[in-house]
Amino acid sequence: MTTTRFAPSPTGYIHVGNLRTALMNYLIARKAGGTFILRIDDTDPERSKEEYVDAIKQDMEWLGLHWDRIERQSDRLDRYAEAADKLREMDRFYEAFETPTELDLKRKKQLNMGKPPVYDRAALNLSDAEKEALRAERGNGVWRFKLDHERIEWTDGILGDISIDAASVSDPVLIRGDGQVLYTIASVVDDTEMGVTDVVRGSDHVTNTATQIQIIEALGGTCPRFAHHSLLTGPQGEALSKRLGTLALRDLREQGVQPMALLSLMARLGSSDPVELRSDMAELIDGFDVGRFGAASTKFDVQDLFPLTAKHLQALPLADVADAVAEAGVPAELAEPFWAMARENITTLGDLKGWWELCRDGAEPLIADEDRDFIAEAVALLPEGPFDGETWGAWTKAVKAATGRKGKGLFMPLRKALTGMERGPEMAALLPLLQVIRARG
């Protein structure tokens, strides 16, 4: 059975880059009728916060990305310790004591010599006595996985055939000196024991994947199918990493972005298929194919979300937005006609408040000097309320007969006098909702 996972670290809020990974894995699982696991990567006790765990769940639920089960890596430390012991028994795990400064000097020396800046495995030559002396001086060392220096190959679901020479990669650190288990081994153990069959993640993990394949094989596991999606950039191709803090999902939600608008964009962005607004999750699932995505960096512009949000809202019935309409202050008896009027003229639900304020309080009229007499005559012809959908047509017909004005010269001055705006909703729908009409001439 197809099993995928999304493994965020609860050290901050989910942003659009995280969402891309989560969504792809979710859609793969759902399309195959498989299992989607939410796996909280909380092995760092200092940086992991429970408030972020809660926020991750809230954001996923807001988007409708419902998990089949949730796992926490902090509950599985014993499993990682067993895997580490197994690697030690196989002589594939060794302790190293270099300081960051020493490692940096080694890398610079190798680069100056035209060699790849990989760890030189000096720790393998340490005697037991030397290790004890280093522990006494520096504390416990880090634990590195000893790679077999051979080519690591796999067929990537997006990038195609990949081949990496393990000799060009440093032996990865799997456990820090303070005992913290790192992602590389925790992920391998979890993927193996949880039966994960497909892993989609960013292309910055390609080298990670190469080392993890060897760890999986050393531990006797079965490698999942890997696919590495491109990284997002800003609209001009600039690095997005510095802006991700302002692109948290909760910030987008606060700006009024609708879940289906965001999901529709992210499910196609970077693929050979055009971005199309989908009406529900079933459409997203049915139309998803990870093989349609490319390797080139992908431009993301937050402004693209707002036309999609507007289009999504226009298709919704009142029942789906009733709470937002009520929060804008619209009385229940006017909710239906108000939504019918406003839906074509909003970008986000936050815009509803402004339209209701116009209906409730009126607006400062925009009346050109040459139109003052015309507006005064028109207002005098305005019938007594209450107004309905026929009032605007009957009134403008009477004004046309009395003044001789027609077309834009008739309708535009009246709209500006009533709403203070040159454009907006159909006046036939808006006029019955205007609680106050102020015409000053």
N, C-alpha and C positions, 0 to 999 in steps of 0.2 A: 504494500500500500504506500502511496506517495505521502511523505511526511516532510514538512518544511518548518522553519522556525524563524522568529525575529528575536534577536538577542541584544536589546538595548542596555546600556549602562545607566543606572539611576543617578547620574552625576549632573544632570541638567534636563531641560525640557526637550522633547522630540522636535526636530526641525525638518524642513522639506527634504534634506539629504537623507535623514533616517527614514522618512516616509517612503521614499522611493524603494528602499530595500524591503521595508515591511510590506508594502503593497504587492511587489512582485512575488514575494514568497507566499503571501496570502492567496493571490490569484492562482498561482500554480497549484496549491493544495486544493482550493475549492473547485477548480476546473477538473481535477482528477478525482474529486470526491474523497480526498484524503484528509490528513490531520494537519492543523496549523497550531504550532506551539509558541506561546509567549514565554521567552526564557530571560529572566532578569539576571544580567551579568553584574552581580553585586559582590564580587570577591575582594574589592577594595573597600575595607571597612571605614576608612577615613573619608573618602570622597562620596561614597554611596549614601543617599539620603532617602528616608521613607517617604518624604513628601514628593520626591521625584518618581518613586514607584507608583504612588497614587496618581500623579499627573500623567504618567505613561498610560495607565489603564483608562483614565478619563479621555485622553486624546484618541486612543484607539476606539473606544466606545462611541465617541462623537462621530468618528468617521465610519462606523459600522464594520470595523475590522475585528470581528469577534473570534477569540481564540478558543480552541477545543480544550486546552489545559494550560496551566501556568506552572512554570518551574523557577526555582531560585537557586542560583549556583552556590550561594552561601550555605544552602542545606546539603551540599554534595561534596564538601571538602574532603570527606573520608574517601570518596571515590577517586579524587585526584591524587590523594596521598598513595593509594594503592597502585595507581598507574605509574607514579613516580618511582615507587619501589620496584616495580616490574622493569622499568627502564634501567634502573641501577643494576639489577641482577643481570641484565643483558649487556652491560658495559656500554650503554648508549646514553648515559646521563653522568655528567661530571661537574664538580664544583670549581668555580673560578673566582678569583679574588681581586682582579684589577679594579682600580678606581676609575671613575669617569674621565679624569684627566689623563690617566695612563692609556686608556683606550683611545682617547682622542689623539694623543701623540702617536700611537701605533698607526691609526688610520692615516694621519698626515704623512708619516714616513712611507707607508705603502703607496699612497697617491703620488708622492714625489718620485718613487721608483717605477711608476707606471703600472702598478699592480692594483687589483681590485681591493678596496678597503674592507677586508673581511677579518674576522677574529682569527688570530694565528694559532690558537689551540695551545698556547704556552702552558695553560693549567694542566694539560694532560701529562706534562713532564714533572710535575711536582711530586715530591716524596710525601709520605704520611707525616713525617716530622715537619716538613716545610708547610704543609697544610695546617697543622696544629699551631705553628708559629704565626701564620697569617691570620688564623681565627682569633688567636689571643691578641693580635695587634689591631685587626680591622673588624672583627666580628664575623659572622657567617658569610660565606660567599654566595654568589648566585649559582643556580643550577642550569647548565646548558645541555641541550640535546645534541648528540653527536651525529651529524648528517653523514650518510654514505655519499661519497663524492662521485656521483653518477648523474646522468641526466634524468630529470623528473618531467614526465610528460603526461598530458591529459588533453582531452578534447573539451574545450570550454563552450558552454551553451550560447555565448555571445561572441567571444573572441576567436573561436575556432581552435585549431591545434596549437597547443602551448608546449614549449620545451625549454626548461631552465636547467643550467648546469649548477648542481648543488655546490660545486667548489667555488662558485662566485657569490655564495651566500654565507653569511656568518652563522655559526651554530646558534640557534635561537635560545634566548633565556626563557625558561619556562617557570621558574620559581625565583623570586627575589630574595635578597639576603635577609629581609625581615620575615620571610616565610610566605609572603603573599603569592598565591597561585595566579599566574597570568593567563590571559585570554587564550593563548595559543594551545595550551594543553587542556584547559577546562573545556574549550569548545570541541576539541577532538574527542574527549571522553564522553561528553554529553551527546554529540552527534552520533557516536557509535552506539552508546547504550540506549538512546532514544529512537534509534532506527531512522534517523534523518536521511532521506534519499536525495534531496535536492537542496543546494545552498546557493542563493543569489546574494551577492554583496558587491561593494564598490571595487573598481579596478585597482584601487590602492592596496587591495589585499592579495594581489596575484602572487607576490613573493611569499606571503604568509601561507597561501594555499599550497605552494610547492613544499614548504617545510612540513605543513600539517599532513600532507599525503604520506610522507615518510614516517611520521609519528603514528598515523593510523595503521599503516602497514606493520610497523614494529609492534604495535599493541594487538595485532591480529584482527583489526576491524575491516569493514568494507567501505571503500571510499564512496561518498555521495557524488552525484552529478554537480559539477560546479559551473556557475555562470557569473561573470563579473561585468556589471553595468558601468557605463561611463560616469565620470564625475560631473556634477553640475558647475556651471560658471554663471556669472552675471550676464545681463543682456548684451554687454559689449565684449564678452569673452573674458572678463576679469575674474580673478579668483573669488569664489563665493565663500570660502571658508571664514573670512573675516566678517562676513555679514550674516552668518548663520544664526548668530545670537538674536538677530532682529527678525528672523524668519521661522521662529518657533510656531508650531501649529496653534498654540493658544493665542498668539499674537494675531495670526491670520483670522482666527475665529472672532477675536475682538474687533477686527476691522470689517467683519460682516461677510467674509468668504464662506460660501456654502460647501458642505462636505462633498457633494457630488461634483461641483465645479472643480475642486481641488483634486479629487480622485480621477476625474475624466482627463485632466491635464497630465497628471503624473503617470497614468496608465499608458499614455502614448508618447510622452516627451522623450525624444531620443530614438524613436523607432521610425520605421519606414512608412508607418500609417499616419494619416492626418489626425490631429486632435479634434475630437468630436464630443460634444456634450452628451453624456449618457443619462438616461432617466432613472436607472436603478443599478444595483450591484450585479444583478443577473446579466445585464448587458455588458458590463465591464468584464466579468468572468468569461463570458462566451467569446468576446472579441480579443482576448489576451493571448499573445504568443511571444515568449521570451526570445525566440530566435529572430524576431523582427527588429530587435534593437541593435544599434551599431556601437562601434568602439570609440568613435570620436567624442570629444567633450561636448556636453549638451548645455545649451544656453537656457537659463531660466529667468523669466521676468515676472515678478509678482503682479505686475499690472495686467498680465494676461488672464489672471483669475477673475477679474471684475466683470468683463463682458460675459464670461461663462456663468458667473453668479447671477447676473441680471437675466440672462436667457433662462436659467433654471427657475428663477423666481416667477417669471412670466407664465410658466406652465403650471404653477401650483394652484390648487383650489384653496378657498378660504380656510377650510378645515386644517390645512397644513401650516398656515401662518396665523391662525386665530390668536395665539398668545401674543405674537409680535404686534398685531393690529391693536389688541387691547392695551398692551404696554405703551403704545403710542398715544393712548388717550381716547381712542375712537369709541363712542357709545355702541353697545351691542346691536341696537336697532339700525345703525348706519354701517356696520362692519361690511356687509355684503356689497353695497354700492360703492363704498369707499375703496375696498380692495379691487373691484372691477375698474375703478378709475385710476388707482395709483400703480397697479402692477406693471404697466407698460412704461412707467416713468421713474422707476427706482433702479439703482444699481445694487444696493444692499437693503436689508430690512431696516437698517438704521435711518434710511431716508424717509420712512413712513411718518416719523414725527414731524418733519418739516411740512409735509403735505397736509397733515391734520391741523397744524397750527395755521396754515393758510385758510383751510376750511373754517376753522373755529373763530379766528381773529381777523380774517381778511388780510389785505396787504396794502402797502403804500402805493396808490395808483401811479402809473406812468402815463402822463397825459401831455402830449405836445401842445404848444400854444395854439397851433392851427386846428387842433381837434377839440378844444375846450367847449365850444358851442355845440358841436356835434354830440359830445358825450353828455352834456346837460340835457339835450333834446332826447337822446336815447334813454337815459335814466328815467326821464319823465314817462316814457312809454313802457317801462318795465312793469309787467303785471304784478298783482299782489301774489304773495306766496300762498301755500307752499309750492315750490318748483318741482318739476318732474323732468323726465327725459325729453319731453316735447317742448319745454319752455324755451330753450335756447333757439330752436328753429322758428317758433312762432314769434318770439321777440325780434330776432334779426330780420325776419320778413317784414314786420311792422316798421322797424327802423329804416329798412331799405326803401319802403314805400314813402315814408315821410321825408327822408333826406336825399334820396336819389343815390346814395352811396352803395357800392357793391364790391364783391371780391375782397381782396386784401385790404382795400381802403375802408371796408365796412368791418371786417372781422378783427383785424389786428388792433385797432384802437380800443375796441371793446375788451379784447383779451387783456391788453396792457392795463386798462383802467380797472378791471376786476381782479386781476391776479398780480399785477406789478411785474409781469414777465412777458417776454415775446413769444415763448413757446411753452408747451406743456401738454397736459391731458386734453382729450376731446372736451370742448366746453359744454357740450350737451350732457356729459357725464359729471362734469365738475360743478356746474351751476346749481344743481339741486342740493349739493353738499355745502355750499357757501352759507355759513351761518350769519355773516355780516357782510354787507356790500357797502363799501364806502367809495363814493365818486366825488372828487373834489374838483371844482372847476372855477 
